[in-house]
């Protein structure tokens, strides 16, 4: 997994956690992704330096740019996961493979593919 892939996974996790809980802490991200808290702390600091998140009283919040990137990544994940599930792929495998696919397709190619197939 590249640093870019990892960043997208963190943003996607933050979006998911915040939508479920209304807040997101490093410990929540660590639990969600199955990572250590020190690793998450470093990653969140990196995302903050990139202006993709901000931390206010231990609450990790997406910036507008971070939220856009998280939403695009999540849309790609759902698109590929749905295609794989529709093709008969096992649920767990579909989720894992959709995660890999979401990172390797450009925004332009994804938009064209989803438009061509009539899905988003």
C-alpha positions in Angstrom: 0.0 0.0 0.0 1.4 3.4 -0.9 1.3 6.5 1.3 -1.5 7.9 -1.0 -3.5 4.7 -0.6 -3.0 4.8 3.2 -4.1 8.4 3.3 -7.3 7.6 1.4 -8.0 4.7 3.7 -7.6 7.0 6.8 -9.9 9.6 5.3 -12.5 7.0 4.4 -12.4 5.6 7.9 -12.8 9.1 9.4 -15.8 9.8 7.2 -17.3 6.4 8.2 -16.7 6.8 11.9 -18.0 10.4 12.0 -21.1 9.5 10.2 -21.8 6.7 12.7 -20.7 8.4 15.9 -20.7 12.1 15.2 -17.1 12.3 16.3 -13.8 10.6 15.6 -10.8 10.1 17.8 -7.4 8.5 17.0 -8.4 5.5 19.1 -11.5 5.0 16.9 -9.5 5.1 13.7 -7.0 2.6 15.2 -9.8 0.2 16.1 -11.6 0.7 12.7 -8.4 0.0 10.7 -6.8 -2.5 13.0 -3.7 -0.3 13.5 -1.7 0.9 16.5 -2.6 4.2 18.1 1.0 5.6 17.6 0.7 4.7 13.8 -2.6 6.5 13.6 -1.3 9.5 15.5 1.6 9.9 13.0 -0.8 9.5 10.0 -3.3 12.0 11.4 -0.4 14.5 11.9 0.6 13.9 8.3 -3.0 14.4 7.1 -3.2 17.6 9.2 0.0 18.9 7.5 -1.7 18.2 4.1 -4.7 20.2 5.3 -7.0 17.2 4.9 -7.9 16.9 8.6 -7.9 19.1 11.7 -7.9 18.0 15.3 -9.9 19.9 17.8 -9.9 18.6 21.4 -8.9 15.0 20.2 -11.8 15.1 17.6 -10.4 14.4 14.2 -12.4 16.3 11.6 -12.1 16.3 7.8 -11.5 19.6 6.1 -13.5 20.4 3.0 -10.7 19.0 0.8 -10.4 15.9 3.0 -14.1 15.3 2.9 -14.2 15.6 -0.9 -11.3 13.0 -1.2 -13.0 10.7 1.3 -16.3 10.8 -0.5 -14.7 10.1 -3.9 -12.7 7.2 -2.4 -15.9 5.8 -0.7 -17.9 6.1 -3.9 -15.2 4.2 -5.8 -15.1 1.5 -3.1 -18.9 1.1 -3.1 -18.9 1.0 -6.9 -16.3 -1.8 -7.2 -17.7 -3.7 -4.2 -21.2 -3.7 -5.8 -19.8 -4.9 -9.1 -17.9 -7.7 -7.5 -20.8 -8.8 -5.3 -23.1 -8.7 -8.3 -20.6 -11.0 -10.1 -20.9 -13.5 -7.2 -17.7 -12.7 -5.3 -17.7 -13.5 -1.6 -18.6 -10.4 0.6 -15.2 -10.3 2.4 -13.2 -10.8 -0.7 -15.3 -8.2 -2.6 -14.6 -5.6 0.1 -10.9 -6.3 0.2 -10.5 -6.2 -3.5 -12.7 -3.1 -3.9 -10.3 -1.4 -1.4 -7.4 -2.1 -3.7 -9.3 -1.1 -6.9 -10.4 2.2 -5.4 -6.8 3.4 -5.2 -5.5 2.4 -8.7 -8.1 4.1 -10.9 -7.9 7.7 -11.9 -10.9 10.0 -11.2 -11.4 10.5 -14.9 -11.4 6.8 -15.7 -13.7 6.1 -12.8 -16.2 8.7 -13.9 -16.1 7.3 -17.5 -16.5 3.7 -16.3 -19.3 4.4 -13.9 -21.1 6.5 -16.5 -20.6 3.8 -19.2 -22.1 1.2 -16.8 -24.8 3.5 -15.6 -23.8 3.2 -11.9 -22.4 5.4 -9.2 
